[in-house]
Amino acid sequence: MKRAAFYVRVSTPEQHPETQLRELREYAQRRGLSVAQEQEYIDHGFGGAKARRPALDRMLDDARRRRFDVLLVWSCDRLARSTKHFLQLIDELDSCDIQFVSLREAFDTSGALGRAFLGIVAVLGEMERALLIERVRSGMARARAEGRQIGRARLDVNRQQVIDDRRSGMSLTQVAKKHGISRASVCRLVKESSAKPNASAAAFVGNAPEQASAASGAQ
């Protein structure tokens, strides 16, 4: 027997969720679905435009833990008001192998139409990611053309003095305050300076056989 869960939302405290729950329970009984009381997720007095809701967050957390197999809602707009948010939720439920059923729209992701819809969701998600990447690249190209800095700006500071001050015994806070940079920047500069000798040594060791060979040839 499949384990089902209900998600119910009413927008105002005056509304009662029992209207939706009654129809959901009747549907689950007809389909032979088992529903534990803790799998009835109810957001009372929350608008659909809010992406973060206590019961919705708890339901998604339980979905990731595979605590139910089917999510039933009275209507799609009870789950989300915006198309983007709805598609994100459906995609996450599908990734958790959770079947989604909406009574009012007679929508079921286990059917042929539902599977086709999931395909459309995947295509839309891929298109959105591609458009986002293209917008980022276009923005970076425009910034370069305008001569603006891309990425983290180079520190305008005497790096060697920062390193010397730190190695002289000054604290991170003192060095950072003196040079007007963050403590993290101080740590990074000291770490980079410590790594350089190691890199030079490694390069010397790697070139040692060639140097020895050249010396032998010269003799």
N, C-alpha and C positions, 0 to 999 in steps of 0.2 A: 504493500500500500504506500502510495506516494505521500510524503509529508508536505503539507501546504502551509502557507503563511498569508495573512491578510495585511494590507497596508491601507489605512483609513485616515483621511484628513478632512477636518471641517474648519472653515475660515474664521468663525466667530465663536466665542464661548457660549452664545445662546443656542447654537446649532447642536444637535445630538448625533453622535456617530452611530447610534444603534440602527438607524435606517439603513445605512450602508452595510453594517455588520450582519443584519438579518438576511439580506439577499446573498451575501457572500457565504454565509453558513449553509443556506439552502443549496447553493450551487455546489459547494464542497461535498455536501451529503449525497447529492444526486450523482456526483462523479466518483464517490467512494474515496475521497481524500481525507486524511486525518489532519486535524489542526489542534495543536497544543495551545493552551491559553497564553503562554508566553510568546507565541508566534502571532499574536494579534497586536500589530504595531499601530498605535493611534496617536496622531498629532492633533490636539484639540486647541483650536484658536490660532492656527498658523496659516498665513497666506501661501498660495502656491508659488509666488515669485521668490520666496526664500529657499535658497539651495540647501541651507543647513537647517535641519529640524531634528529635535531629539529622537523621535521614533524612527524617522527616515535613516538617520545615521546608525541607529542600533540595528535596524533591519539590514542595511548594507554590510555591517560588521558581521552579522550572523550569516548572511549569504556567503561571504568570503570563507566562513568556517563550515559551509555546507550543512547548516542546521535545518534546511528545508529544501524541497525540490521544485516547488511551484509557488510563485507569488501571484496572489489574486488581488485585484483592485476593482472598485465599483466603476471607475471611469479613469481614463488616461490623465485627465486634468487634475485628478486627485494626487497623482504621483508628481507631476511637474506642470508648470504653466508655459514655460518657454520651450520651443522646439529643441534648441541646443541642449538644454538640461535633460529633457526627456530622452534624446538620442544617447547622451552620455550614460544615463542610468540603464537603458536597455542594453547598451553595449557591455556595461559592467556585469549585469545579470547574466548575459549570454556567456561571458568569459568565465563565470562561476558555474556554468551549466545549469542555470536556473530558468525554468519555463515561466513565461509571463502571460497572464490572462487578464483581460479587461472585459467586464460583463457588458457594459453599455455599448461598447463598440464591437462586441463579439470578436475580439482580437485574441489570438492564441499563437504564440511563437512556435508551438510544436507542429502546427499545420503547414500546408504548402504556402499559403499566403504569408504566414508569419515568418517562415524561413526566407521567403523572397524579400520581406521587409528587412530582415536582419542583413541580407546581402546589400540592400540599399543603404542601410546604416553604415556598413563597412566602407562602401564606396564614398559616401559623404564624409566620413571621418578621414579617409585617405586624401580626399580632395581638399579638406580643410587644412590638413597638415602641409600639403604641397603649397597651398596659397600662403600659409604662414611663413614657410621657408622662403618663398619668393618675395614676400613683403620685407622680410629681414634682410635678404641680400640686396634688394633695391634700396632700402634705407641706408645700408652700409656703403653702397656705391655712391649714393648722393652725398653722404657725409664726407667720404674721401675726396670727392670732386670739390666740395666746399672747403677742404683743408682742415676739417675737424678731426679730433683724436678718435681713433677706433680702439676700443678696449681700454685697459687700465692705463692711466697716464703715467709717464715715467716720473720717478721721484726727482724733484729739483732740490737735491741735497748733496752735501759732501759725503759721499758714501764711506770713504776711508776714515774720515773723522768720526762718523757714527760708529764704525767698527772699533776704532782706537778707544773711543770713550767707553764703549761697553766692556772692552777687554781690560780697561784700566780699573774696573771695579764699580763703575756707576751702575745704578739699577736701571731696569728697563724703563721705568717711569721717568727717571731723571734724564736718560738719553732722549727718550721720545719728546719730553717737554722742551729740552734744550734745542732740538732740531725741528720742532713743530711737525712731527710725524707720529704715526700710531706705534704702539708697542709691537703689534704684529709686523710692521715694516722693519722695525729694529731687528726682530728675530730673523726675518727673512734675509736681510742684508748680511747679518753675522753668519747665518747658515750657508749662504752663497759663497762667502769669502772662505769658509772652512772647507767647502767642497772643491774649490779651485786647485789648491795644492794637491789634493788627492787625484784630481783629473790629470794634472801635469805629471805626477809621479807615474800614473798608469800609462800615460803616453810615452814617458821615458823608458819604462820597462818594456813596452811593446816594441820600441825602436832599438833596444839594446842589441839584439842579434844582428840587425843590419849594420849598426855602428861598429860592432866587433868585426864583422865580415869585411867592412870597408877598411878598417885598420889593418887587418891581416893582409889584404890585397896591397895596401900601400907599402908594407914591409917587403 
